């Protein structure tokens, strides 16, 4: 009997982990040796590693090392009867129970679809071609190298630089130029600043807000130790959110705190404006404002990363697979979906696309497959949200657990502790802890990868 899991992210990895426990660790005590021996677990993933995506923004800003984010799948999953297939899923044939990869096909008895999500550019002209994303390790490496390259490029052209001599506009003691761009140029973003040192983030959700805070620390605190003040004074970090508030999943109190903290970190925040077009050296807003920039980071949304599916499946308006109360794909009792690819309705709305949702769904799916094989009743999935934590740069974070909100240094320590505990191996936990400890005493890494 083959149980095939598609995807090695949080949903797929934890599904395999829980299935291994049920069938190969505890299974001998619960079911016959014959059934246990007949169950084969197969994980398919495009990369041969598990990626801890919540820390991608920290790697992109030189705060953690590359090796701390990844764990080889063959190393962390030590299962007595498990196979890893390194490949990309091209087509899923639910009618014939076949998964087609690049070069081969896999048949299955039970299937778990956990292929995660990809960036949604909403068909905005030029957005996909001219934006950076932060969904994969390759994305983070590319973005980090680009940051460093922009500063080096500007430094090479420094001799012709003339500082901003606008009346009444002076740098502070640190040499930086605080304040709002819109305050200095009402109704218009300044066209005089360098496109190389203007960094635009699109999307005011958790990823965009965390990245903005870390970029501010990276540029103003780390790069200021290596580059002249003339360069640091030209930095512009702009965060654009189409809605009227940042991080809408948080309480109004924490949204306001996040807004104020980012403003103090010299992050220009533009609310209530969408993006109309992205070019190689500019971004145009829906009110026709043009910002000259060579760096647009797109964190505005995601869509399910699904291949062609042959079968009678139902999808929601975002393209996610609709599942029932047991996380089974509608019309297919032997097919389950977890994480960003599935639409599970609870309290009359779909669950958010979060890692903690995927992990809890993985546990429920593993148990229900175990029950199906034993002809036992399935268990309904009920999600209980544990809370939210995001960092706003060094020494500051905000958090919300049920109705309790907190912010500041304590929240930052808690955020560090929670993320550290969620890393898969003890080796990565130790190495990441050392990186964070060194951050107290040394500047962040500015090495190109």
C-alpha positions as a printed Julia matrix, in Angstrom:
449×3 Matrix{Float64}:
   0.0    0.0     0.0
   1.46   3.34   -1.09
   0.83   6.62    0.68
   2.26   9.39   -1.5
   2.88  12.91   -0.13
   3.43  15.74   -2.59
   5.47  18.61   -1.18
   8.24  18.9     1.42
   7.14  22.08    3.17
   5.49  22.29    6.58
   2.36  20.42    5.46
   4.11  17.6     3.62
   7.03  17.2     6.01
   4.84  16.95    9.1
   2.39  14.62    7.35
   5.27  12.21    6.71
   6.53  12.64   10.25
   3.14  11.81   11.8
   2.49   8.92    9.4
   5.86   7.45   10.31
   4.98   7.63   14.0
   1.58   6.03   13.46
   2.63   3.21   11.15
   6.27   2.54   11.92
   6.76   3.65   15.52
   3.44   3.04   17.26
   1.89   0.98   14.48
   3.36  -2.36   15.59
   1.48  -2.02   18.87
  -1.81  -1.03   17.24
  -2.12  -3.01   14.03
  -0.8   -6.28   12.76
   2.77  -6.68   11.6
   1.48  -7.68    8.18
  -0.39  -4.38    7.62
   2.51  -2.38    9.01
   4.96  -4.04    6.66
   2.68  -3.42    3.68
   2.54   0.37    4.1
   5.02   2.36    2.0
   5.49   6.1     2.58
   6.71   8.2    -0.36
   7.57  11.91   -0.23
   7.97  13.89   -3.47
   9.61  17.31   -3.43
  11.24  19.63   -5.96
  14.18  20.25   -3.61
  16.03  17.72   -1.49
  15.71  19.82    1.66
  13.15  21.18    4.08
  13.19  24.98    4.17
  12.28  26.94    7.31
  10.53  29.76    5.44
   9.65  31.98    8.47
  13.31  33.04    8.7
  13.9   33.83    5.03
  13.71  37.57    5.69
  16.44  37.22    8.33
  18.75  35.45    5.91
  18.08  38.07    3.22
  19.21  40.74    5.7
  22.34  38.95    6.92
  21.06  37.89   10.34
  21.19  34.08   10.03
  23.32  31.76    7.93
  22.04  29.86    4.91
  22.67  26.44    6.41
  20.45  27.28    9.39
  17.38  27.44    7.16
  17.67  24.1     5.41
  17.78  20.46    6.45
  18.35  17.58    3.99
  15.14  15.56    3.89
  17.01  12.26    3.8
  18.86  13.27    6.97
  15.95  14.48    9.11
  13.45  11.76    8.17
  14.89   8.45    9.28
  12.07   6.05    8.55
  12.28   2.3     8.26
  10.11   2.14    5.14
  10.13   5.5     3.41
  11.22   6.73    0.0
  12.15  10.24   -1.06
  11.72  11.18   -4.73
  13.48  14.31   -5.94
  11.21  15.67   -8.66
   8.64  18.23   -9.74
   4.97  17.31   -9.98
   3.58  18.0   -13.46
   0.16  16.36  -13.39
  -2.11  14.56  -10.93
  -4.53  12.01  -12.38
  -7.07  11.36   -9.64
  -9.14   9.04  -11.81
  -6.29   6.59  -12.41
  -4.45   7.29   -9.12
  -1.24   8.4   -10.83
   1.13  11.3   -10.18
   3.25  12.38  -13.16
   6.68  13.88  -12.52
   9.3   15.2   -14.93
  10.54  11.8   -16.02
   8.43   9.14  -14.31
   5.06   8.29  -12.83
   3.99   7.15   -9.37
   0.84   5.24   -8.53
  -0.75   5.57   -5.1
  -3.45   4.23   -2.82
  -3.64   7.37   -0.68
  -2.5   10.8    -1.75
  -1.69  13.93    0.29
  -1.38  17.16   -1.71
   0.8   19.65    0.19
   2.48  21.63   -2.59
   2.25  24.98   -0.83
   1.81  28.33   -2.53
   3.5   30.66   -4.97
   3.5   34.43   -5.27
   0.33  36.0    -6.68
   1.07  39.0    -8.91
  -2.63  39.66   -9.69
  -1.86  40.09  -13.41
  -0.26  43.49  -12.78
   1.91  44.43  -15.81
   5.6   43.88  -15.17
   5.18  42.69  -11.58
   6.32  39.12  -12.12
   9.16  40.04  -14.48
  10.57  42.95  -12.47
   9.94  42.07   -8.81
  11.83  40.11   -6.2
   9.93  37.54   -4.17
  10.62  35.82   -0.85
   9.15  32.32   -1.09
  12.24  30.15   -1.6
  15.9   29.92   -0.67
  16.83  31.01   -4.19
  14.63  34.09   -3.72
  16.35  35.01   -0.45
  19.85  34.54   -1.92
  18.97  36.64   -4.94
  17.48  39.41   -2.81
  20.41  39.54   -0.37
  22.95  39.69   -3.18
  20.92  42.42   -4.85
  20.88  44.55   -1.68
  24.67  44.36   -1.43
  25.14  44.93   -5.16
  23.02  48.12   -5.07
  25.18  49.61   -2.31
  28.41  48.62   -4.02
  27.21  50.04   -7.32
  26.27  53.32   -5.71
  29.58  53.47   -3.83
  31.45  53.08   -7.12
  29.69  56.16   -8.48
  30.0   58.24   -5.32
  32.44  60.95   -6.64
  29.65  62.69   -8.58
  27.2   62.64   -5.71
  25.59  65.87   -4.46
  23.72  65.7    -1.12
  20.15  66.92   -0.69
  20.41  70.62    0.2
  16.69  71.34    0.51
  16.07  74.26    2.94
  15.51  73.09    6.48
  16.22  69.44    5.68
  19.22  68.23    7.65
  20.52  64.86    8.78
  20.35  63.82   12.41
  23.37  62.98   14.59
  23.69  59.52   13.06
  23.87  60.96    9.55
  20.51  59.51    8.47
  17.6   61.52    7.09
  14.45  60.67    9.06
  10.9   61.66    8.25
   8.19  60.92    5.73
   8.78  61.24    2.01
   5.26  62.49    1.59
   5.85  65.13    4.27
   8.9   66.43    2.42
   7.16  66.3    -0.95
   3.37  66.47   -0.38
   1.43  64.5    -2.97
   4.54  63.16   -4.69
   7.37  60.75   -3.99
  10.76  62.4    -4.53
  12.29  61.72   -7.93
  15.67  63.08   -6.8
  16.68  60.1    -4.71
  18.81  57.36   -6.19
  16.89  54.5    -7.8
  19.65  52.16   -6.64
  19.06  52.99   -2.99
  15.26  53.17   -3.11
  13.76  49.89   -1.93
  10.03  49.26   -2.32
   8.1   46.49   -0.57
   4.61  45.73   -1.9
   2.31  44.18    0.69
   1.74  45.17    4.3
   1.12  41.71    5.68
   3.4   39.87    8.11
   6.12  39.14    5.54
   6.28  42.7     4.24
   6.29  44.25    7.7
   8.98  41.9     9.03
  11.13  42.43    5.97
  10.82  46.23    6.21
  11.97  46.2     9.84
  14.95  43.95    9.11
  15.95  45.94    6.02
  16.01  49.13    8.09
  18.34  47.53   10.65
  20.5   46.02    7.91
  20.91  49.25    5.98
  21.02  51.89    8.72
  22.86  49.92   11.42
  25.05  47.4     9.6
  25.77  49.06    6.25
  26.41  52.37    8.0
  29.55  50.78    9.51
  30.97  50.03    6.05
  29.65  52.72    3.71
  30.02  56.54    3.88
  27.25  58.65    5.39
  26.63  60.14    1.95
  25.38  56.74    0.86
  23.37  55.96    3.99
  21.62  59.33    3.73
  20.2   58.37    0.32
  18.46  55.19    1.49
  14.71  55.05    0.99
  12.62  52.11    2.23
   8.99  52.31    1.12
   6.23  49.91    2.19
   3.06  49.96    0.06
  -0.21  48.44    1.26
  -3.41  48.56   -0.78
  -5.56  48.35    2.33
  -5.98  51.05    4.92
  -3.92  49.29    7.62
  -0.88  47.05    8.01
  -1.07  43.42    9.28
  -4.91  43.21    9.42
  -4.8   39.9    11.32
  -3.6   41.76   14.42
  -5.61  43.95   16.78
  -5.89  47.71   16.04
  -3.56  48.43   18.96
  -0.74  46.31   17.52
  -1.32  47.6    14.0
  -0.75  51.12   15.3
   2.39  50.05   17.18
   3.79  48.38   14.06
   3.08  51.5    12.0
   4.83  53.79   14.47
   7.84  51.5    14.94
   8.43  51.26   11.2
   8.11  55.02   10.79
  10.76  55.51   13.48
  12.96  53.13   11.51
  12.77  55.48    8.49
  10.31  53.27    6.6
   7.93  55.31    4.44
   4.46  53.71    4.61
   1.91  54.26    1.85
  -1.59  53.0     2.67
  -4.69  52.81    0.53
  -2.84  52.68   -2.78
  -2.37  49.74   -5.1
   0.2   49.05   -7.79
  -0.61  49.64  -11.44
   2.68  48.69  -13.1
   6.23  47.57  -12.28
   9.12  48.42  -14.59
  12.83  47.69  -14.49
  13.57  50.98  -12.77
  10.2   52.21  -11.49
   6.91  51.29   -9.89
   3.66  53.06  -10.75
   0.82  53.31   -8.22
  -2.86  53.39   -9.11
  -2.95  57.16   -8.56
  -0.27  57.49  -11.29
   2.51  58.26   -8.79
   5.82  56.92  -10.11
   8.63  55.89   -7.77
  12.03  55.4    -9.31
  13.55  52.2    -7.96
  15.55  49.19   -9.01
  14.23  47.07   -6.15
  10.61  46.0    -5.81
   9.98  43.14   -3.35
   6.55  41.58   -3.88
   4.94  40.18   -0.71
   1.36  41.14   -1.58
  -0.24  37.72   -1.77
  -0.03  34.05   -2.65
  -1.93  31.51   -4.73
  -1.96  27.7    -4.54
   0.93  25.97   -6.25
  -1.1   23.31   -8.03
  -0.23  21.42  -11.22
  -2.78  20.19  -13.74
  -5.3   17.94  -11.99
  -7.37  15.4   -13.92
 -10.55  14.7   -12.0
 -13.77  16.13  -10.67
 -12.31  18.48   -8.04
 -13.87  21.65   -6.65
 -11.9   24.85   -6.06
 -12.65  28.11   -4.29
 -12.34  31.57   -5.84
  -8.6   31.59   -5.05
  -7.96  28.29   -6.82
  -7.56  26.21   -3.65
  -8.9   22.67   -3.4
 -12.11  22.49   -1.38
 -11.9   19.83    1.33
 -14.47  18.4     3.73
 -14.39  18.28    7.53
 -11.85  15.41    7.38
  -9.56  17.3     4.96
 -10.47  14.98    2.09
 -10.65  16.51   -1.36
 -14.28  16.57   -2.41
 -15.33  13.52   -4.46
 -12.14  11.59   -3.55
 -12.04   9.82   -0.18
  -8.44   8.66   -0.65
  -7.06  12.13   -1.48
  -6.27  14.75    1.16
  -5.02  18.33    0.92
  -3.22  20.39    3.57
  -1.74  23.86    3.9
  -1.91  26.6     1.29
  -3.44  24.41   -1.44
  -6.61  23.62    0.49
  -9.7   25.59    1.39
 -11.05  24.46    4.76
 -14.07  26.4     5.97
 -14.37  27.03    9.7
 -16.67  29.61   11.26
 -17.94  30.41    7.76
 -14.55  31.45    6.39
 -11.44  29.64    5.07
  -8.5   29.15    7.4
  -5.5   31.47    6.92
  -2.52  30.29    4.9
  -0.1   29.87    7.81
   2.55  27.31    8.73
   0.82  26.52   12.03
  -2.38  25.67   10.12
  -0.5   23.31    7.81
   1.21  21.53   10.72
  -2.07  20.89   12.53
  -3.76  19.73    9.35
  -0.87  17.35    8.72
  -1.44  15.63   12.05
  -5.17  15.27   11.37
  -4.59  13.89    7.86
  -2.08  11.31    9.1
  -4.53  10.12   11.75
  -7.4    9.87    9.27
  -5.36   7.86    6.76
  -4.38   5.57    9.64
  -8.05   5.22   10.58
  -9.14   4.56    6.98
  -6.71   1.68    6.63
  -8.04   0.18    9.88
 -11.68   0.78    8.87
 -12.19   3.1    11.83
 -14.28   6.31   11.89
 -12.58   9.46   10.69
 -11.96  12.4    13.01
 -13.17  15.9    12.13
 -10.51  18.57   11.94
 -10.93  21.59   14.2
  -8.34  24.35   14.13
  -7.49  26.31   17.25
  -5.31  29.3    16.57
  -2.41  29.62   19.0
  -1.63  33.26   18.27
   0.61  35.44   16.13
   4.12  36.81   16.55
   6.13  38.97   14.17
   9.39  40.85   14.57
   9.85  44.52   13.72
  13.62  44.43   13.61
  16.22  44.07   16.3
  14.93  43.87   19.91
  11.28  44.58   19.06
   8.34  42.37   18.18
   4.58  42.29   18.61
   2.42  39.35   19.63
  -1.15  38.32   20.23
  -2.35  35.21   22.02
  -6.15  35.01   22.23
  -7.12  38.42   23.62
  -3.75  39.16   25.2
  -1.49  41.55   23.28
   2.13  42.42   24.0
   5.01  44.18   22.3
   8.6   45.25   22.8
  11.73  43.44   23.93
   9.85  40.68   25.8
   7.81  39.92   22.69
  11.03  39.84   20.67
  12.59  37.3    23.06
   9.42  35.19   22.89
   9.44  35.4    19.1
  13.06  34.23   19.05
  12.3   31.4    21.45
   9.24  30.17   19.53
  11.02  30.17   16.18
  14.06  28.49   17.68
  11.87  25.71   19.08
  10.23  25.17   15.68
  13.5   24.48   13.86
  13.67  20.81   12.98
  17.08  19.61   14.19
  19.04  20.37   17.34
  21.99  21.2    15.11
  20.06  24.02   13.42
  18.72  25.24   16.77
  22.24  25.54   18.19
  23.67  27.2    15.08
  20.8   29.69   14.85
  21.07  30.51   18.55
  24.8   31.22   18.07
  24.04  33.48   15.07
  21.49  35.44   17.09
  23.88  35.66   20.03
  26.65  37.05   17.81
  24.19  39.62   16.5
  24.39  41.33   19.9
  28.11  42.0    19.46
  28.92  42.02   15.74
  27.37  43.56   12.6
  25.34  41.39   10.28
  26.95  39.54    7.4
  27.34  41.6     4.2
  28.89  38.79    2.13
  27.45  38.0    -1.29
  26.49  34.34   -1.66
